[in-house]
Each structure stands twice: as structure tokens, then as C-alpha cells.
């Protein structure tokens, strides 16, 4: 079975997003307090950055899912990556659950185990 680079890069992005989502509330709140004292609106651009990273994660996980399916690799990591990124993408209030799901997703996507159907097909062909 071939290891896919897209899965490796998706796992790396999932780990980066875990870190970003963990600091997101601190950054957004500090930006909001700064805006209140300075009369600016940098909070919107800071929030857009975090949401953009979440949706990039969704897109990359979808691409990894499609490629994993084509190559007989387990889809668990990609599906969890889509769910974790989408949780944050819909609302930053879901940052903690998104972090937990993305950590598990990164582990599964980096392992790149063959899917059960792929293993069953190989065993049935050898008989």
C-alpha cells in the first residue's frame, strides 16, 4: 500500500489547526478588548483568519478522503478531520470539541491503515 502525501499534509494541517483553535479565543478576546479601547475593528479580520483556516482544513480533508478511498486507505481520519474542522468553521464556540476531534483525526490520518474492504479484497483474491 502506498503512503499518500496528501494524508501526511492533511494530518500536519490538522495539528496546526489544533494549536490555532486552542489560542483562538485568547487572540479574539484580546483583539476585542484592544478594539474597545482603540475604536478599531481588528477583531473581524482575526476571526476571519481562524475561520479560513478551519474551512481550508475541511477542503483538504475532503481531498484526502477522496484520495484515500481511491487507494484503499481507511477513511476514519479524513472523516474526523472534516467533522473537527467544520465544528470550528461553523462557530468558534466549538473550539474545544474541534481540538479533541482533530487530534484523533491527525493520528488516524497519519497512520494510513488499509481499509477493511481493501484487506478483505486482498485476502479473497489470494484464496
MODELLER restraints for C-alpha pairs under 7 A, 6 or more apart:
rsr = mdl.restraints
at = mdl.atoms
rsr.add(forms.Gaussian(group=physical.xy_distance, feature=features.Distance(at['CA:3:A'], at['CA:112:A']), mean=6.87, stdev=0.5))
rsr.add(forms.Gaussian(group=physical.xy_distance, feature=features.Distance(at['CA:6:A'], at['CA:64:A']), mean=5.85, stdev=0.5))
rsr.add(forms.Gaussian(group=physical.xy_distance, feature=features.Distance(at['CA:7:A'], at['CA:64:A']), mean=5.68, stdev=0.5))
rsr.add(forms.Gaussian(group=physical.xy_distance, feature=features.Distance(at['CA:7:A'], at['CA:109:A']), mean=5.92, stdev=0.5))
rsr.add(forms.Gaussian(group=physical.xy_distance, feature=features.Distance(at['CA:7:A'], at['CA:110:A']), mean=6.43, stdev=0.5))
rsr.add(forms.Gaussian(group=physical.xy_distance, feature=features.Distance(at['CA:8:A'], at['CA:110:A']), mean=5.73, stdev=0.5))
rsr.add(forms.Gaussian(group=physical.xy_distance, feature=features.Distance(at['CA:10:A'], at['CA:60:A']), mean=6.15, stdev=0.5))
rsr.add(forms.Gaussian(group=physical.xy_distance, feature=features.Distance(at['CA:10:A'], at['CA:61:A']), mean=6.27, stdev=0.5))
rsr.add(forms.Gaussian(group=physical.xy_distance, feature=features.Distance(at['CA:11:A'], at['CA:106:A']), mean=4.52, stdev=0.5))
rsr.add(forms.Gaussian(group=physical.xy_distance, feature=features.Distance(at['CA:11:A'], at['CA:109:A']), mean=5.94, stdev=0.5))
rsr.add(forms.Gaussian(group=physical.xy_distance, feature=features.Distance(at['CA:11:A'], at['CA:110:A']), mean=5.88, stdev=0.5))
rsr.add(forms.Gaussian(group=physical.xy_distance, feature=features.Distance(at['CA:13:A'], at['CA:57:A']), mean=6.79, stdev=0.5))
rsr.add(forms.Gaussian(group=physical.xy_distance, feature=features.Distance(at['CA:14:A'], at['CA:57:A']), mean=6.79, stdev=0.5))
rsr.add(forms.Gaussian(group=physical.xy_distance, feature=features.Distance(at['CA:14:A'], at['CA:81:A']), mean=6.90, stdev=0.5))
rsr.add(forms.Gaussian(group=physical.xy_distance, feature=features.Distance(at['CA:14:A'], at['CA:102:A']), mean=5.79, stdev=0.5))
rsr.add(forms.Gaussian(group=physical.xy_distance, feature=features.Distance(at['CA:14:A'], at['CA:106:A']), mean=5.86, stdev=0.5))
rsr.add(forms.Gaussian(group=physical.xy_distance, feature=features.Distance(at['CA:15:A'], at['CA:103:A']), mean=6.64, stdev=0.5))
rsr.add(forms.Gaussian(group=physical.xy_distance, feature=features.Distance(at['CA:15:A'], at['CA:106:A']), mean=6.49, stdev=0.5))
rsr.add(forms.Gaussian(group=physical.xy_distance, feature=features.Distance(at['CA:18:A'], at['CA:99:A']), mean=4.98, stdev=0.5))
rsr.add(forms.Gaussian(group=physical.xy_distance, feature=features.Distance(at['CA:18:A'], at['CA:102:A']), mean=6.51, stdev=0.5))
rsr.add(forms.Gaussian(group=physical.xy_distance, feature=features.Distance(at['CA:21:A'], at['CA:95:A']), mean=5.73, stdev=0.5))
rsr.add(forms.Gaussian(group=physical.xy_distance, feature=features.Distance(at['CA:21:A'], at['CA:99:A']), mean=6.75, stdev=0.5))
rsr.add(forms.Gaussian(group=physical.xy_distance, feature=features.Distance(at['CA:22:A'], at['CA:95:A']), mean=6.93, stdev=0.5))
rsr.add(forms.Gaussian(group=physical.xy_distance, feature=features.Distance(at['CA:24:A'], at['CA:50:A']), mean=6.96, stdev=0.5))
rsr.add(forms.Gaussian(group=physical.xy_distance, feature=features.Distance(at['CA:28:A'], at['CA:43:A']), mean=6.06, stdev=0.5))
rsr.add(forms.Gaussian(group=physical.xy_distance, feature=features.Distance(at['CA:28:A'], at['CA:46:A']), mean=6.49, stdev=0.5))
rsr.add(forms.Gaussian(group=physical.xy_distance, feature=features.Distance(at['CA:28:A'], at['CA:47:A']), mean=6.53, stdev=0.5))
rsr.add(forms.Gaussian(group=physical.xy_distance, feature=features.Distance(at['CA:31:A'], at['CA:42:A']), mean=6.41, stdev=0.5))
rsr.add(forms.Gaussian(group=physical.xy_distance, feature=features.Distance(at['CA:31:A'], at['CA:43:A']), mean=5.26, stdev=0.5))
rsr.add(forms.Gaussian(group=physical.xy_distance, feature=features.Distance(at['CA:32:A'], at['CA:43:A']), mean=5.49, stdev=0.5))
rsr.add(forms.Gaussian(group=physical.xy_distance, feature=features.Distance(at['CA:35:A'], at['CA:41:A']), mean=5.60, stdev=0.5))
rsr.add(forms.Gaussian(group=physical.xy_distance, feature=features.Distance(at['CA:35:A'], at['CA:42:A']), mean=6.61, stdev=0.5))
rsr.add(forms.Gaussian(group=physical.xy_distance, feature=features.Distance(at['CA:51:A'], at['CA:89:A']), mean=5.29, stdev=0.5))
rsr.add(forms.Gaussian(group=physical.xy_distance, feature=features.Distance(at['CA:54:A'], at['CA:85:A']), mean=4.95, stdev=0.5))
rsr.add(forms.Gaussian(group=physical.xy_distance, feature=features.Distance(at['CA:54:A'], at['CA:86:A']), mean=6.68, stdev=0.5))
rsr.add(forms.Gaussian(group=physical.xy_distance, feature=features.Distance(at['CA:54:A'], at['CA:88:A']), mean=6.24, stdev=0.5))
rsr.add(forms.Gaussian(group=physical.xy_distance, feature=features.Distance(at['CA:54:A'], at['CA:89:A']), mean=5.10, stdev=0.5))
rsr.add(forms.Gaussian(group=physical.xy_distance, feature=features.Distance(at['CA:55:A'], at['CA:85:A']), mean=6.60, stdev=0.5))
rsr.add(forms.Gaussian(group=physical.xy_distance, feature=features.Distance(at['CA:55:A'], at['CA:86:A']), mean=6.85, stdev=0.5))
rsr.add(forms.Gaussian(group=physical.xy_distance, feature=features.Distance(at['CA:55:A'], at['CA:89:A']), mean=5.89, stdev=0.5))
rsr.add(forms.Gaussian(group=physical.xy_distance, feature=features.Distance(at['CA:57:A'], at['CA:85:A']), mean=5.69, stdev=0.5))
rsr.add(forms.Gaussian(group=physical.xy_distance, feature=features.Distance(at['CA:58:A'], at['CA:82:A']), mean=4.86, stdev=0.5))
rsr.add(forms.Gaussian(group=physical.xy_distance, feature=features.Distance(at['CA:58:A'], at['CA:85:A']), mean=5.49, stdev=0.5))
rsr.add(forms.Gaussian(group=physical.xy_distance, feature=features.Distance(at['CA:58:A'], at['CA:86:A']), mean=6.24, stdev=0.5))
rsr.add(forms.Gaussian(group=physical.xy_distance, feature=features.Distance(at['CA:61:A'], at['CA:78:A']), mean=5.18, stdev=0.5))
rsr.add(forms.Gaussian(group=physical.xy_distance, feature=features.Distance(at['CA:61:A'], at['CA:81:A']), mean=5.85, stdev=0.5))
rsr.add(forms.Gaussian(group=physical.xy_distance, feature=features.Distance(at['CA:61:A'], at['CA:82:A']), mean=5.59, stdev=0.5))
rsr.add(forms.Gaussian(group=physical.xy_distance, feature=features.Distance(at['CA:62:A'], at['CA:78:A']), mean=6.86, stdev=0.5))
rsr.add(forms.Gaussian(group=physical.xy_distance, feature=features.Distance(at['CA:62:A'], at['CA:82:A']), mean=6.74, stdev=0.5))
rsr.add(forms.Gaussian(group=physical.xy_distance, feature=features.Distance(at['CA:64:A'], at['CA:78:A']), mean=6.26, stdev=0.5))
rsr.add(forms.Gaussian(group=physical.xy_distance, feature=features.Distance(at['CA:65:A'], at['CA:75:A']), mean=5.99, stdev=0.5))
rsr.add(forms.Gaussian(group=physical.xy_distance, feature=features.Distance(at['CA:65:A'], at['CA:78:A']), mean=5.16, stdev=0.5))
rsr.add(forms.Gaussian(group=physical.xy_distance, feature=features.Distance(at['CA:68:A'], at['CA:74:A']), mean=6.74, stdev=0.5))
rsr.add(forms.Gaussian(group=physical.xy_distance, feature=features.Distance(at['CA:68:A'], at['CA:75:A']), mean=6.46, stdev=0.5))
rsr.add(forms.Gaussian(group=physical.xy_distance, feature=features.Distance(at['CA:69:A'], at['CA:75:A']), mean=6.80, stdev=0.5))
rsr.add(forms.Gaussian(group=physical.xy_distance, feature=features.Distance(at['CA:72:A'], at['CA:114:A']), mean=5.74, stdev=0.5))
rsr.add(forms.Gaussian(group=physical.xy_distance, feature=features.Distance(at['CA:72:A'], at['CA:115:A']), mean=5.58, stdev=0.5))
rsr.add(forms.Gaussian(group=physical.xy_distance, feature=features.Distance(at['CA:72:A'], at['CA:118:A']), mean=5.36, stdev=0.5))
rsr.add(forms.Gaussian(group=physical.xy_distance, feature=features.Distance(at['CA:73:A'], at['CA:112:A']), mean=5.92, stdev=0.5))
rsr.add(forms.Gaussian(group=physical.xy_distance, feature=features.Distance(at['CA:73:A'], at['CA:113:A']), mean=5.73, stdev=0.5))
rsr.add(forms.Gaussian(group=physical.xy_distance, feature=features.Distance(at['CA:73:A'], at['CA:114:A']), mean=4.30, stdev=0.5))
rsr.add(forms.Gaussian(group=physical.xy_distance, feature=features.Distance(at['CA:73:A'], at['CA:115:A']), mean=4.91, stdev=0.5))
rsr.add(forms.Gaussian(group=physical.xy_distance, feature=features.Distance(at['CA:74:A'], at['CA:112:A']), mean=6.50, stdev=0.5))
rsr.add(forms.Gaussian(group=physical.xy_distance, feature=features.Distance(at['CA:74:A'], at['CA:113:A']), mean=5.64, stdev=0.5))
rsr.add(forms.Gaussian(group=physical.xy_distance, feature=features.Distance(at['CA:74:A'], at['CA:114:A']), mean=5.35, stdev=0.5))
rsr.add(forms.Gaussian(group=physical.xy_distance, feature=features.Distance(at['CA:74:A'], at['CA:115:A']), mean=4.07, stdev=0.5))
rsr.add(forms.Gaussian(group=physical.xy_distance, feature=features.Distance(at['CA:76:A'], at['CA:108:A']), mean=6.55, stdev=0.5))
rsr.add(forms.Gaussian(group=physical.xy_distance, feature=features.Distance(at['CA:77:A'], at['CA:105:A']), mean=4.29, stdev=0.5))
rsr.add(forms.Gaussian(group=physical.xy_distance, feature=features.Distance(at['CA:77:A'], at['CA:106:A']), mean=6.42, stdev=0.5))
rsr.add(forms.Gaussian(group=physical.xy_distance, feature=features.Distance(at['CA:77:A'], at['CA:108:A']), mean=4.51, stdev=0.5))
rsr.add(forms.Gaussian(group=physical.xy_distance, feature=features.Distance(at['CA:77:A'], at['CA:109:A']), mean=4.23, stdev=0.5))
rsr.add(forms.Gaussian(group=physical.xy_distance, feature=features.Distance(at['CA:78:A'], at['CA:105:A']), mean=6.66, stdev=0.5))
rsr.add(forms.Gaussian(group=physical.xy_distance, feature=features.Distance(at['CA:78:A'], at['CA:109:A']), mean=6.27, stdev=0.5))
rsr.add(forms.Gaussian(group=physical.xy_distance, feature=features.Distance(at['CA:80:A'], at['CA:101:A']), mean=6.23, stdev=0.5))
rsr.add(forms.Gaussian(group=physical.xy_distance, feature=features.Distance(at['CA:80:A'], at['CA:102:A']), mean=6.74, stdev=0.5))
rsr.add(forms.Gaussian(group=physical.xy_distance, feature=features.Distance(at['CA:80:A'], at['CA:105:A']), mean=5.03, stdev=0.5))
rsr.add(forms.Gaussian(group=physical.xy_distance, feature=features.Distance(at['CA:81:A'], at['CA:102:A']), mean=5.56, stdev=0.5))
rsr.add(forms.Gaussian(group=physical.xy_distance, feature=features.Distance(at['CA:81:A'], at['CA:105:A']), mean=5.13, stdev=0.5))
rsr.add(forms.Gaussian(group=physical.xy_distance, feature=features.Distance(at['CA:84:A'], at['CA:98:A']), mean=4.35, stdev=0.5))
rsr.add(forms.Gaussian(group=physical.xy_distance, feature=features.Distance(at['CA:84:A'], at['CA:99:A']), mean=6.94, stdev=0.5))
rsr.add(forms.Gaussian(group=physical.xy_distance, feature=features.Distance(at['CA:84:A'], at['CA:101:A']), mean=5.15, stdev=0.5))
rsr.add(forms.Gaussian(group=physical.xy_distance, feature=features.Distance(at['CA:84:A'], at['CA:102:A']), mean=5.23, stdev=0.5))
rsr.add(forms.Gaussian(group=physical.xy_distance, feature=features.Distance(at['CA:85:A'], at['CA:98:A']), mean=6.42, stdev=0.5))
rsr.add(forms.Gaussian(group=physical.xy_distance, feature=features.Distance(at['CA:87:A'], at['CA:94:A']), mean=5.82, stdev=0.5))
rsr.add(forms.Gaussian(group=physical.xy_distance, feature=features.Distance(at['CA:87:A'], at['CA:98:A']), mean=5.67, stdev=0.5))
rsr.add(forms.Gaussian(group=physical.xy_distance, feature=features.Distance(at['CA:88:A'], at['CA:94:A']), mean=5.46, stdev=0.5))
rsr.add(forms.Gaussian(group=physical.xy_distance, feature=features.Distance(at['CA:88:A'], at['CA:95:A']), mean=5.53, stdev=0.5))
rsr.add(forms.Gaussian(group=physical.xy_distance, feature=features.Distance(at['CA:88:A'], at['CA:98:A']), mean=5.93, stdev=0.5))
